Amino acid sequence: MARERINADPFCLCERDVGVPFEKADAIAASLGVGETDGCRVRGGLLHVLAHNLNNGHACLPIHKLVEACCRLLNISAEPVEVGVDELCERGEVVSEEIYGVRFIYLPDQFFSETYVAERLGMMMRFPSQDAPVTADELAGLERELGISYAEQQQRAIFWAAEHPIMILTGGPGTGKTTTLNGI
């Protein structure tokens, strides 16, 4: 059974639970006579590009970037890649979503995760915290208790977090994010 599946689609070896690198699966496919524009190779290439970009922090790709990257990877023209995207969409192996007139392609897990997070953020915005704002005296007491002195930006972040339902705290290493979070 495994042999038949691999013969039918050598790129199934790239699935997460098997983990064969795309290049190795592509070599196996070539040895089995799979053509450059064969549907299973194109679909395998598309899924590889999406998974690779996920590792680079991209939950999805605009269709034009996905097609370009897959064309480079497979060294083929855009037409079979565009057909492959549509086939993957039909099979439910990717999700296509239009955002501001641009078509984005997601792996299903990422699409549902992003949708869930967006829905939760929307809910949090509709039902803000009922906590009272932090006073300057409370912050001074916290500083004494922790034996630290917050920088002005850290103080603003603590006040902001107490008054708003959502906050994103960013900064490079060593800038005081964890210290600020401890205050929050």
C-alpha positions in Angstrom: 0.0 0.0 0.0 2.8 2.5 0.9 4.6 1.7 -2.3 1.5 2.3 -4.4 0.9 5.7 -2.6 4.5 6.8 -3.2 4.4 5.7 -6.8 1.2 7.7 -7.3 2.5 10.8 -5.5 6.1 10.7 -4.3 5.5 14.1 -2.7 3.4 12.5 0.0 6.8 11.8 1.6 7.0 15.5 2.4 4.0 15.5 4.7 4.7 16.6 8.2 4.5 13.1 9.8 7.0 11.7 7.3 9.2 14.8 6.8 11.3 13.9 3.7 12.8 17.1 2.3 11.2 18.3 -0.9 14.4 18.0 -2.9 14.7 14.3 -2.0 11.0 13.6 -2.9 11.6 15.5 -6.1 14.5 13.2 -6.9 12.5 10.1 -6.1 9.7 11.5 -8.4 12.1 12.0 -11.3 13.4 8.5 -10.9 9.8 7.2 -11.1 9.3 9.2 -14.3 7.2 12.0 -12.9 7.3 14.9 -15.4 8.3 18.4 -14.6 4.8 19.8 -14.9 3.0 16.7 -13.5 0.2 17.7 -11.1 1.6 15.9 -8.1 4.9 17.6 -8.5 3.3 21.0 -8.9 1.0 20.5 -5.9 4.0 19.2 -3.9 6.0 22.3 -4.8 3.2 24.6 -3.8 2.7 22.9 -0.4 6.5 23.0 0.1 6.6 26.8 -0.6 3.8 27.5 1.8 5.3 25.3 4.5 8.8 26.9 4.0 7.3 30.4 4.2 5.4 29.4 7.3 8.8 28.7 8.9 9.8 32.2 7.9 6.8 33.7 9.7 4.3 34.0 6.9 0.9 32.4 7.6 -0.1 32.9 3.9 1.2 34.2 0.6 -0.3 36.4 -2.0 -1.0 34.2 -5.0 1.5 36.0 -7.3 4.3 35.4 -4.8 3.3 31.8 -4.3 3.3 31.2 -8.0 6.6 33.0 -8.6 8.3 31.0 -5.8 6.9 27.7 -7.0 7.9 28.5 -10.6 11.5 29.1 -9.4 11.6 26.0 -7.3 10.3 23.7 -10.0 11.8 25.6 -12.9 8.5 25.7 -14.9 6.1 28.3 -16.2 3.2 29.8 -14.3 0.3 28.1 -16.0 0.7 24.6 -14.5 1.3 26.2 -11.1 -1.9 28.3 -11.3 -3.8 25.1 -12.2 -2.1 23.4 -9.2 -3.3 26.1 -6.9 -6.9 25.7 -8.1 -6.6 21.9 -7.7 -5.3 22.3 -4.1 -8.2 24.7 -3.3 -10.8 22.2 -4.7 -9.2 19.4 -2.7 -9.3 21.5 0.5 -5.5 21.2 0.9 -5.1 25.0 0.8 -7.5 27.9 1.5 -7.9 30.9 -0.8 -9.0 34.2 0.8 -9.4 37.5 -0.9 -8.2 40.4 1.2 -8.5 44.0 -0.2 -8.6 42.6 -3.7 -5.6 40.4 -3.3 -5.9 36.6 -3.3 -4.0 34.9 -0.5 -3.3 31.2 -0.1 -3.1 29.6 3.3 -2.4 26.1 4.6 -5.7 25.2 6.3 -4.3 25.1 9.8 -2.9 28.6 9.5 -6.2 29.9 8.0 -8.3 28.6 10.8 -5.8 29.8 13.4 -5.7 33.3 12.0 -9.5 33.4 11.7 -9.8 32.2 15.3 -7.3 34.8 16.6 -9.1 37.6 14.6 -12.5 36.6 16.0 -11.1 36.5 19.6 -9.5 39.9 19.2 -12.8 41.3 17.9 -14.6 39.9 20.9 -12.0 41.4 23.3 -12.5 44.8 21.6 -16.3 44.6 22.0 -16.0 43.6 25.7 -13.2 45.7 27.2 -11.8 45.2 30.7 -13.8 46.6 33.6 -10.6 47.1 35.7 -10.0 50.6 37.1 -7.1 52.5 35.5 -3.7 52.3 37.3 -2.8 55.4 39.2 0.6 57.0 39.4 0.7 56.2 43.1 0.0 52.5 42.4 2.8 52.4 39.9 5.2 54.0 42.3 4.2 51.4 44.9 4.8 48.7 42.4 8.3 50.1 41.6 9.1 50.2 45.3 7.8 46.6 45.8 9.9 45.3 42.8 12.9 47.5 43.6 13.0 49.0 40.1 12.3 52.3 38.3 10.3 52.0 35.1 11.4 54.1 32.1 8.8 56.5 30.7 7.8 54.2 27.8 7.4 51.3 30.2 5.1 53.4 32.4 3.0 54.4 29.4 2.8 50.7 28.4 1.6 49.7 31.9 -1.0 52.5 32.0 -2.1 51.7 28.4 -2.5 48.0 29.2 -4.7 48.8 32.2 -7.0 50.9 30.2 -7.3 49.0 26.9 -8.5 45.5 26.1 -5.6 44.7 23.7 -2.0 45.8 23.6 1.0 44.6 21.6 4.3 45.1 23.3 7.3 45.0 21.0 11.0 45.7 21.3 14.4 44.2 20.7 16.3 42.1 23.2 17.1 43.8 26.4 14.7 46.7 26.0 12.5 45.8 29.1 9.6 43.9 27.6 9.6 41.3 30.4 10.1 43.9 33.1 7.1 45.8 31.7 5.0 42.6 31.5 5.8 41.9 35.1 4.5 45.3 36.0 1.3 44.8 33.9 
